Amino acid sequence: MKRFYSRSTGCCYLEGRHTDLPKDAVQIDDERYNSVIANPDPGKVRGHDRKGLPILVDPSPPGVEELGAAERKWRDRELAGVQWLRDRHRDEQDLSRDTTLTADQFGELLSYMQLLRDWPQSDAFPELEHRPVRPGWINELLT
């Protein structure tokens, strides 16, 4: 049974099963189907050669919008991950209890949280090496 591939639809078609093939459908052999369509190498994406045959290529690097969206997700997770420290400190204060955090630590925590909120407006956003850096003592509390 012959197998066809259409660049415009990104789909495979079988002779006898599919009667209306797209105009750009080209025949592909089992080896190409298995290596490109059925079992592509991890980290590769499907592209096309000049004949419209499917091939595997390296993915394009993410654009600024994609990087920005990923960094906002990181920022949101990071804020959610430290918010409990702020809430616990405030609760301990409201209950007139000794606080787990020192006044300096609490100030560092609030400053870090504000840096996270401001990160998307930074000129260096979304460059990973310019992310706000979590104070080391927070890491010790999280482990």
Backbone as a chain_set.jsonl record, in Angstrom:
{"seq": "MKRFYSRSTGCCYLEGRHTDLPKDAVQIDDERYNSVIANPDPGKVRGHDRKGLPILVDPSPPGVEELGAAERKWRDRELAGVQWLRDRHRDEQDLSRDTTLTADQFGELLSYMQLLRDWPQSDAFPELEHRPVRPGWINELLT", "coords": {"N": [[0.848, -1.171, 0.0], [0.654, 2.157, -0.907], [1.978, 5.137, 0.522], [1.29, 8.532, 1.139], [2.31, 11.945, 1.565], [1.38, 15.173, 2.638], [2.548, 18.382, 2.449], [1.133, 20.737, 2.929], [-0.989, 20.012, 4.592], [0.25, 18.508, 6.512], [-0.201, 15.87, 6.937], [-0.49, 12.274, 6.556], [-1.446, 10.039, 3.941], [-3.184, 7.182, 2.777], [-3.044, 5.085, -0.018], [-5.951, 3.984, -1.602], [-7.374, 4.05, 0.762], [-7.75, 6.734, 1.28], [-9.358, 8.864, -0.817], [-9.409, 11.442, -1.858], [-6.71, 13.158, -2.362], [-4.546, 15.763, -1.245], [-3.347, 18.338, -3.464], [-0.612, 18.72, -3.244], [0.419, 16.354, -2.335], [2.893, 13.893, -1.894], [4.544, 10.848, -2.643], [5.792, 8.772, -0.063], [8.311, 6.675, 1.324], [8.38, 3.686, 3.424], [10.538, 3.788, 5.196], [11.124, 6.545, 5.479], [8.682, 7.394, 6.51], [8.618, 5.991, 8.977], [10.92, 7.011, 10.293], [10.609, 9.797, 10.303], [7.905, 10.555, 10.649], [6.495, 8.607, 12.296], [8.342, 7.881, 14.363], [10.032, 10.168, 15.331], [13.259, 11.671, 15.964], [13.989, 12.646, 19.294], [13.724, 16.059, 20.219], [13.819, 17.086, 17.7], [12.072, 18.644, 14.953], [9.466, 18.507, 12.493], [10.202, 19.271, 9.19], [10.467, 20.307, 5.746], [11.717, 19.227, 2.592], [12.896, 20.505, -0.609], [11.309, 19.12, -2.392], [9.016, 18.716, -1.062], [8.988, 16.635, 0.663], [8.835, 15.145, 3.895], [11.133, 15.987, 6.46], [13.464, 15.842, 9.226], [14.345, 18.491, 11.342], [16.325, 20.838, 13.256], [14.684, 22.568, 15.884], [13.461, 25.943, 15.65], [14.913, 28.629, 17.49], [13.28, 29.863, 20.465], [11.123, 32.702, 20.216], [11.019, 36.208, 21.231], [8.515, 36.712, 22.389], [7.697, 34.132, 23.194], [9.762, 33.492, 24.981], [9.32, 35.499, 26.851], [6.761, 34.779, 27.81], [7.381, 32.345, 29.011], [9.129, 33.216, 30.999], [7.419, 34.786, 32.531], [5.761, 32.806, 33.542], [7.645, 31.401, 35.074], [8.244, 33.424, 36.921], [5.726, 33.756, 38.161], [5.42, 31.221, 39.375], [7.59, 31.319, 41.102], [6.927, 33.491, 42.782], [4.59, 32.432, 43.972], [5.785, 30.345, 45.303], [7.176, 31.503, 47.427], [5.438, 33.046, 48.802], [4.124, 31.991, 51.008], [5.997, 32.264, 53.034], [5.995, 35.009, 53.562], [3.327, 35.295, 54.347], [3.248, 33.622, 56.622], [5.028, 34.97, 58.325], [3.668, 37.424, 58.72], [1.336, 36.464, 59.926], [2.416, 35.402, 62.275], [3.287, 37.771, 63.456], [0.814, 39.081, 63.808], [-0.314, 37.418, 65.68], [1.186, 38.005, 67.826], [3.475, 36.493, 68.263], [6.786, 35.035, 68.467], [8.718, 35.608, 65.587], [9.544, 33.594, 62.776], [11.209, 34.502, 60.775], [13.797, 36.949, 60.676], [13.738, 40.536, 61.108], [15.325, 41.687, 59.125], [15.476, 39.58, 57.27], [12.792, 39.395, 56.552], [12.457, 41.863, 55.286], [14.23, 41.48, 53.123], [12.884, 39.411, 51.86], [10.465, 40.673, 51.087], [11.534, 42.589, 49.35], [12.642, 40.926, 47.38], [10.303, 39.714, 46.406], [9.1, 41.964, 45.287], [10.964, 42.594, 43.304], [10.534, 40.387, 41.662], [7.905, 40.918, 40.808], [8.386, 43.227, 39.346], [10.033, 42.332, 37.346], [9.105, 41.651, 34.602], [8.943, 44.217, 33.482], [11.481, 45.068, 33.306], [14.432, 46.23, 31.617], [16.147, 44.212, 30.89], [14.592, 41.979, 30.668], [13.488, 39.24, 28.702], [15.832, 37.892, 29.616], [17.545, 35.193, 30.906], [19.845, 35.263, 32.546], [19.548, 37.601, 33.929], [17.524, 37.374, 35.712], [15.709, 37.983, 38.772], [17.413, 37.229, 41.796], [16.994, 34.751, 44.162], [17.216, 35.163, 47.652], [19.729, 33.418, 49.467], [19.144, 32.3, 51.996], [16.47, 31.689, 51.851], [16.384, 29.432, 50.245], [17.475, 27.598, 52.031], [15.427, 27.37, 53.891], [13.483, 26.161, 52.365], [14.334, 23.597, 51.888]], "CA": [[0.0, 0.0, 0.0], [1.449, 3.37, -1.009], [1.712, 6.17, 1.517], [1.555, 9.874, 0.628], [2.419, 12.986, 2.583], [1.067, 16.518, 2.158], [3.194, 19.46, 3.2], [0.15, 21.75, 3.323], [-1.818, 19.534, 5.699], [1.085, 17.85, 7.512], [-0.81, 14.557, 7.178], [-0.203, 11.156, 5.664], [-2.622, 9.465, 3.284], [-2.961, 5.84, 2.262], [-3.677, 4.77, -1.295], [-7.08, 3.095, -1.433], [-8.136, 4.444, 1.948], [-8.08, 8.144, 1.082], [-9.594, 9.048, -2.25], [-9.113, 12.828, -2.222], [-5.404, 13.571, -1.88], [-4.215, 17.162, -1.549], [-2.565, 18.487, -4.697], [0.829, 18.685, -2.977], [0.782, 15.062, -1.743], [3.991, 13.175, -2.546], [4.711, 9.502, -2.098], [6.928, 8.584, 0.842], [8.553, 5.258, 1.591], [8.198, 3.281, 4.818], [11.673, 4.231, 6.001], [10.928, 7.968, 5.801], [7.522, 7.481, 7.4], [8.993, 5.519, 10.308], [11.935, 7.841, 10.941], [10.224, 11.212, 10.393], [6.524, 10.73, 11.11], [6.108, 7.707, 13.387], [9.328, 7.834, 15.455], [11.045, 11.211, 15.124], [14.272, 11.837, 16.999], [13.628, 13.661, 20.294], [14.374, 17.358, 20.035], [13.72, 17.513, 16.297], [10.735, 18.967, 14.466], [9.289, 18.175, 11.089], [10.354, 20.293, 8.171], [10.232, 19.771, 4.403], [12.756, 19.55, 1.618], [12.375, 21.223, -1.787], [10.31, 18.288, -3.071], [7.843, 18.593, -0.198], [9.121, 15.446, 1.501], [9.086, 15.495, 5.286], [12.467, 15.75, 7.015], [13.606, 16.328, 10.594], [15.258, 19.625, 11.464], [16.406, 21.411, 14.591], [13.647, 23.59, 16.059], [13.885, 27.343, 15.706], [14.966, 29.095, 18.879], [12.046, 30.584, 20.819], [11.118, 34.143, 19.996], [10.931, 37.062, 22.414], [7.203, 36.515, 23.03], [7.709, 32.829, 23.86], [10.651, 33.614, 26.134], [8.625, 36.336, 27.828], [5.698, 33.983, 28.434], [8.03, 31.363, 29.888], [9.662, 33.927, 32.164], [6.293, 35.173, 33.392], [5.355, 31.587, 34.258], [8.655, 31.18, 36.11], [8.049, 34.463, 37.938], [4.504, 33.447, 38.906], [5.715, 30.065, 40.239], [8.526, 31.763, 42.126], [6.152, 34.273, 43.75], [3.733, 31.504, 44.714], [6.625, 29.5, 46.13], [7.692, 32.193, 48.615], [4.362, 33.819, 49.424], [3.807, 31.417, 52.317], [6.916, 32.827, 54.027], [5.476, 36.332, 53.916], [2.076, 35.112, 55.087], [3.553, 33.079, 57.942], [5.625, 36.045, 59.127], [2.603, 38.359, 59.099], [0.467, 35.775, 60.891], [3.128, 35.34, 63.554], [3.232, 39.112, 64.026], [-0.567, 39.342, 64.242], [-0.564, 36.606, 66.874], [2.167, 38.442, 68.829], [4.405, 35.387, 68.502], [8.116, 35.216, 67.908], [8.676, 35.328, 64.15], [10.562, 32.692, 62.24], [12.138, 35.351, 60.022], [14.248, 38.195, 61.31], [13.244, 41.727, 60.409], [16.13, 41.833, 57.905], [15.041, 38.551, 56.315], [11.479, 39.767, 56.046], [12.69, 42.946, 54.322], [14.808, 40.869, 51.909], [11.814, 38.656, 51.196], [9.578, 41.629, 50.411], [12.283, 43.173, 48.226], [12.724, 39.897, 46.343], [8.982, 39.581, 45.792], [8.873, 43.14, 44.44], [11.8, 42.411, 42.112], [9.827, 39.435, 40.796], [6.764, 41.615, 40.186], [8.91, 44.226, 38.406], [10.885, 41.668, 36.356], [8.682, 41.804, 33.198], [9.134, 45.585, 32.994], [12.912, 45.346, 33.28], [15.057, 46.311, 30.289], [16.836, 42.943, 30.624], [13.593, 40.917, 30.507], [13.386, 38.019, 29.502], [17.124, 37.211, 29.637], [17.642, 34.357, 32.104], [20.95, 35.65, 33.434], [19.188, 38.816, 34.653], [16.409, 37.088, 36.614], [15.948, 38.278, 40.186], [18.05, 36.11, 42.486], [16.402, 34.438, 45.461], [18.186, 35.146, 48.748], [20.141, 32.06, 49.79], [18.503, 31.775, 53.207], [15.166, 31.129, 51.475], [16.647, 28.059, 49.801], [17.68, 26.77, 53.226], [14.108, 27.121, 54.511], [12.668, 25.337, 51.469], [14.837, 22.225, 51.792]], "C": [[0.9, 1.243, 0.0], [0.985, 4.393, 0.025], [2.12, 7.51, 0.907], [1.59, 10.861, 1.789], [2.144, 14.34, 1.932], [1.724, 17.555, 3.054], [2.156, 20.448, 3.722], [-0.71, 21.3, 4.494], [-0.99, 18.924, 6.825], [0.592, 16.458, 7.846], [-0.344, 13.531, 6.159], [-1.515, 10.591, 5.139], [-2.244, 8.11, 2.717], [-3.739, 5.641, 0.969], [-4.788, 3.755, -1.031], [-7.954, 3.451, -0.236], [-8.614, 5.883, 1.801], [-8.209, 8.395, -0.42], [-9.268, 10.465, -2.722], [-7.787, 13.246, -1.605], [-5.185, 15.047, -2.167], [-3.306, 17.229, -2.772], [-1.059, 18.385, -4.458], [1.291, 17.361, -2.366], [1.867, 14.383, -2.579], [4.146, 11.816, -1.875], [5.938, 9.459, -1.191], [7.078, 7.086, 1.118], [8.416, 4.976, 3.095], [9.325, 3.781, 5.716], [11.512, 5.687, 6.417], [9.754, 8.126, 6.761], [7.921, 7.109, 8.834], [9.964, 6.458, 11.013], [11.494, 9.288, 11.15], [8.841, 11.409, 11.008], [6.246, 9.907, 12.372], [7.04, 7.766, 14.588], [10.402, 8.907, 15.28], [12.044, 11.247, 16.278], [13.809, 12.902, 17.992], [14.402, 14.955, 20.041], [14.332, 17.872, 18.614], [12.262, 17.848, 15.982], [10.663, 18.655, 12.981], [9.436, 19.417, 10.225], [10.099, 19.633, 6.826], [11.404, 20.13, 3.509], [12.102, 20.219, 0.417], [11.302, 20.439, -2.54], [9.038, 18.125, -2.254], [7.88, 17.361, 0.681], [9.417, 15.859, 2.939], [10.503, 15.114, 5.719], [12.46, 16.242, 8.455], [14.664, 17.424, 10.628], [15.314, 20.051, 12.929], [15.325, 22.479, 14.724], [14.246, 24.991, 16.063], [13.972, 27.761, 17.166], [13.691, 29.878, 19.206], [12.205, 32.077, 20.586], [10.958, 34.899, 21.307], [9.599, 36.853, 23.136], [7.156, 35.195, 23.794], [8.598, 32.858, 25.098], [9.99, 34.433, 27.237], [7.527, 35.572, 28.545], [6.283, 32.966, 29.399], [8.562, 32.036, 31.149], [8.554, 34.394, 33.095], [5.785, 33.967, 34.179], [6.339, 31.279, 35.37], [8.44, 32.146, 37.255], [6.831, 34.156, 38.8], [4.713, 32.264, 39.855], [6.626, 30.48, 41.396], [7.801, 32.589, 43.194], [5.282, 33.358, 44.609], [4.549, 30.654, 45.675], [7.17, 30.166, 47.384], [6.612, 32.971, 49.363], [4.021, 33.295, 50.821], [4.732, 31.954, 53.409], [6.436, 34.192, 54.505], [4.234, 36.191, 54.778], [2.335, 34.585, 56.495], [4.118, 34.17, 58.852], [4.546, 37.013, 59.602], [1.653, 37.737, 60.112], [1.122, 35.708, 62.263], [3.127, 36.708, 64.235], [1.844, 39.414, 64.578], [-0.91, 38.572, 65.514], [0.372, 36.971, 68.029], [3.087, 37.305, 69.24], [5.791, 35.791, 68.027], [8.047, 34.832, 66.433], [9.827, 34.411, 63.75], [11.631, 33.486, 61.5], [12.573, 36.532, 60.871], [13.661, 39.366, 60.527], [14.01, 41.934, 59.105], [15.71, 40.815, 56.842], [13.689, 38.909, 55.714], [11.599, 40.892, 55.016], [13.273, 42.417, 53.024], [13.75, 40.107, 51.124], [10.889, 39.592, 50.435], [10.258, 42.268, 49.207], [12.372, 42.183, 47.067], [11.379, 39.741, 45.632], [8.674, 40.775, 44.88], [9.719, 43.074, 43.175], [11.138, 41.44, 41.137], [8.661, 40.108, 40.081], [7.233, 42.586, 39.103], [9.676, 43.608, 37.242], [10.385, 41.843, 34.922], [8.849, 43.214, 32.627], [10.606, 45.969, 32.896], [13.43, 45.399, 31.846], [15.726, 44.994, 29.904], [15.878, 41.767, 30.445], [13.531, 40.495, 29.05], [14.705, 37.235, 29.593], [17.344, 36.507, 30.974], [18.721, 34.828, 33.074], [20.652, 36.911, 34.238], [17.962, 38.629, 35.547], [16.734, 37.593, 38.023], [16.488, 37.028, 40.889], [17.457, 35.958, 43.885], [17.492, 34.49, 46.545], [18.469, 33.71, 49.193], [19.45, 31.472, 51.001], [17.12, 31.213, 52.908], [15.35, 29.684, 51.023], [16.82, 27.119, 50.982], [16.36, 26.437, 53.901], [13.249, 26.176, 53.674], [13.131, 23.895, 51.392], [14.535, 21.425, 53.028]], "O": [[1.806, 1.354, 0.826], [-0.196, 4.502, 0.353], [3.153, 7.616, 0.247], [0.987, 10.643, 2.84], [2.609, 14.62, 0.828], [1.485, 17.597, 4.261], [2.286, 20.944, 4.841], [-1.121, 22.127, 5.308], [-1.457, 18.828, 7.96], [0.915, 15.915, 8.902], [0.124, 13.862, 5.069], [-2.551, 10.657, 5.8], [-1.128, 7.912, 2.237], [-4.92, 5.976, 0.871], [-4.58, 2.775, -0.315], [-9.153, 3.173, -0.238], [-9.747, 6.209, 2.156], [-7.274, 8.161, -1.185], [-8.89, 10.657, -3.878], [-7.747, 13.648, -0.442], [-5.592, 15.538, -3.22], [-2.583, 16.278, -3.07], [-0.311, 18.009, -5.361], [2.436, 17.255, -1.925], [1.772, 14.308, -3.804], [3.903, 11.671, -0.677], [6.981, 10.031, -1.506], [6.1, 6.34, 1.139], [8.345, 5.891, 3.915], [9.09, 4.153, 6.866], [11.738, 6.03, 7.577], [9.825, 8.902, 7.713], [7.599, 7.825, 9.781], [9.838, 6.678, 12.218], [11.96, 9.94, 12.084], [8.636, 12.329, 11.8], [5.815, 10.448, 13.39], [6.575, 7.707, 15.726], [11.572, 8.574, 15.096], [11.718, 10.9, 17.413], [13.295, 13.944, 17.586], [15.583, 14.933, 19.695], [14.772, 18.991, 18.351], [11.343, 17.391, 16.662], [11.687, 18.556, 12.304], [8.861, 20.468, 10.508], [9.572, 18.522, 6.768], [12.008, 21.194, 3.647], [10.897, 20.47, 0.42], [10.482, 21.025, -3.245], [8.091, 17.474, -2.695], [6.907, 17.067, 1.376], [10.161, 16.81, 3.175], [10.998, 14.04, 5.377], [11.557, 16.974, 8.861], [15.731, 17.302, 10.027], [14.463, 19.672, 13.734], [15.074, 23.22, 13.773], [15.403, 25.184, 16.437], [13.187, 27.295, 17.992], [13.092, 30.487, 18.319], [13.292, 32.635, 20.742], [10.783, 34.294, 22.365], [9.563, 36.821, 24.366], [6.638, 35.138, 24.91], [8.235, 32.315, 26.142], [10.091, 34.096, 28.417], [7.374, 35.701, 29.76], [5.741, 32.751, 30.484], [8.456, 31.482, 32.243], [8.727, 34.399, 34.314], [5.421, 34.093, 35.348], [5.936, 30.936, 36.481], [8.449, 31.751, 38.421], [6.885, 34.279, 40.024], [4.249, 32.288, 40.995], [6.444, 30.037, 42.53], [8.042, 32.401, 44.387], [5.246, 33.498, 45.831], [4.063, 30.281, 46.743], [7.586, 29.476, 48.314], [6.864, 33.497, 50.447], [3.672, 34.071, 51.71], [4.325, 32.09, 54.562], [6.467, 34.493, 55.698], [4.089, 36.864, 55.799], [1.715, 35.044, 57.454], [3.728, 34.276, 60.014], [4.522, 37.381, 60.776], [1.214, 38.404, 61.05], [0.472, 35.929, 63.285], [2.982, 36.794, 65.454], [1.71, 39.941, 65.683], [-1.71, 39.034, 66.328], [0.353, 36.329, 69.08], [3.437, 37.166, 70.412], [5.952, 36.76, 67.285], [7.396, 33.852, 66.071], [10.92, 34.459, 64.313], [12.819, 33.175, 61.591], [11.805, 37.046, 61.683], [13.152, 39.195, 59.42], [13.42, 42.312, 58.093], [15.601, 41.148, 55.661], [13.469, 38.745, 54.513], [10.918, 40.872, 53.991], [12.87, 42.844, 51.942], [13.719, 40.146, 49.894], [10.563, 39.341, 49.275], [9.632, 42.466, 48.166], [12.198, 42.56, 45.908], [11.325, 39.647, 44.405], [8.06, 40.612, 43.826], [9.258, 43.45, 42.097], [11.177, 41.649, 39.924], [8.454, 39.894, 38.886], [6.573, 42.752, 38.077], [9.942, 44.287, 36.251], [11.203, 42.169, 34.062], [8.892, 43.382, 31.408], [10.937, 47.069, 32.453], [12.926, 44.696, 30.97], [15.859, 44.693, 28.718], [16.314, 40.668, 30.103], [13.522, 41.381, 28.195], [14.672, 36.006, 29.641], [17.332, 37.136, 32.033], [18.525, 34.792, 34.289], [21.417, 37.261, 35.136], [17.422, 39.6, 36.078], [17.9, 37.627, 38.418], [16.06, 35.909, 40.602], [17.424, 36.901, 44.676], [18.569, 33.921, 46.367], [17.556, 32.889, 49.282], [19.19, 30.269, 51.039], [16.64, 30.345, 53.638], [14.556, 28.813, 51.38], [16.366, 25.976, 50.943], [16.193, 25.337, 54.426], [12.39, 25.473, 54.208], [12.4, 23.044, 50.884], [14.892, 20.25, 53.105]]}, "num_chains": 1, "name": "protein.A"}
